[in-house]
Every structure is written in C-alpha cells, then in structure tokens.
Amino acid sequence: VIFLKLGGSLITDKTGVEAVRQNVVRRVAMEIATARQANPGLRLVVGHGGGSFGHVVAAKFGTRQGVETVEQWHGFAEVHAAMVRLNRLVTEALLAAGVPALSLQPSASALCENGRITQIAAAPVLAALDAGLVPVIYGDVAFDSEIGGTIISTEEVMMALADELQPAWLLLAGEVPGVLDLQGEVIPKITAVNFDDIKPALGGSRGTDVTGGMTSKVKSMLALVDAQPSLSIRIVTGLENGIVQAALTAPENAGGTLISR
Ligand code: IPE
C-alpha cells in the first residue's frame, strides 16, 4: 500500500482564496493513472490538503482550536464545504484521467479527543482497495469529545489509518523539491539522529496554514516512522513533470527528502 498526499500548496495557490491550480491537478492525475497502468497491483490511497480552500475559513473561525458557539459551528460546516469543493475537483480530475477514485469523507467517521484522532473507519478504505478503487481522503473537520470540533490534516488522517493499512510508503507531494537546508539545498535524508542539526532550516508555511508548517510536519513524520517501523516517507515536488509518477513507481530512489527511522 502507498499513501500519496497531494499538498494544499501543490494543488492550490495557498496565498489566494479557493484558487485551484487546475493544470497541476490534471497533470498529477495523469501521472497517477500512468503509474497505475505500469503497476496494476498498486494499492494506492490518495489524500489531499486544503491549501487556499480549507485553511482560510478555518483560520477565520479558529476551528482547529475548538468549536463552541453557533457561529463557530457554522464555520465548522463552512470549512468542510470548502474541502468538499476542492475534493470534487480532485476526484473529477482523477476520474477523467482514468483513475477509479472514490472519495471517502474523513469527518463522517473520525472522532477526536483534544485534537487527536481516537477512531476512524479504516474498513471502507480497505474495501475500496480490495475492489481495485483508489480511495481519496482529505484534510477535514472532525468532532472532538473535549473541544467540540477541530481540524484534522491529511497526514493525521493517514496516520490514523496506518495501523490497519500498513502502508510501505507515505509520499508527500508539495511545491518544494524536498525539505531544504539553510543554503536552499534538498536534505536527502532526515532521521531522529540528524533532526536537531537540520531543525533551524525548517520554517513555517507560505500563506495561511492552520495545521502547521514544515517543522511540525517533519516532527510528526519522525514520530510516525518511529511508530510504524515498516513505513518510509518521502517528500517530493509535484510541480515538476514526472516526479509523482516516478515516486509511485520506484519510491526507494525517487529523490526529494527521505524520512525514515
Ligand atoms: C487541512 O489539511 C484541512 C483543512 C484546513 C480543513 P492539510 O493540513 O492536510 O492541508 P495542507 O496540505 O497543509 O494544505
């Protein structure tokens, strides 16, 4: 099983409002289709972030920090609706490219406790894979027993599914060629051993991002490979032609940044 996340920074213009990069979405969908044709046994789960769709509304209502008032609950519904609008564009592009994409709504089954996912339905994702489909999940809102409601990022949804799906790879396709050092060069490999050395180079995020920038992403990815020893993570660019396809075909030598134990 491979998890592929299409970052919000890749598929949208994160500095705008609901601005999709339609040409990127279309090309990446074609690359996924080509990779599946080359390897029909590929069990692929696609996820996508919010970019300029979810984050702007979520920031306005502070949804990640909790949901209480009538107005905040309205915002909760609006954040979800924005994500569904983007999800529709992604799944339509995948279907048009010949990929049997099936959208599965994380907020329909995820439950959180103080911002952490405590349960999520993995069975429909597995059933979709068994049926030869490509399940598509996304960063979404979620009900929370402590703080009412919150936001769950694509990575958090994927992490919650990892126990049951046991992915060998998590590929994170973004707008940067990998994790960059202070000189702007791609760091080929990050482990718990060199994390402290490269930490000063990790910044936040361009545009509005309620789920944290690069530092928190790398940190949680290191925690994830620690918890899932058979998992490796690769951060690649989706802006360059053919990289997503190459990463799906041969993830072990696809360039970008490898995060592993
Ligand atoms: C954010 O998901 C989802 C919402 C704001 C609702 P992600 O955290 O996975 O999105 P990106 O990739 O950073 O945009």
Residues whose N, C-alpha, C, O or C-beta is under 5 A from the ligand:
A	BS01	IPE	L6 G7 G8 S9 H48 G49 G50 G51 G54 H55 A58 V79 G139 D140 V141 I151 I152 S153 T154 E155 T211
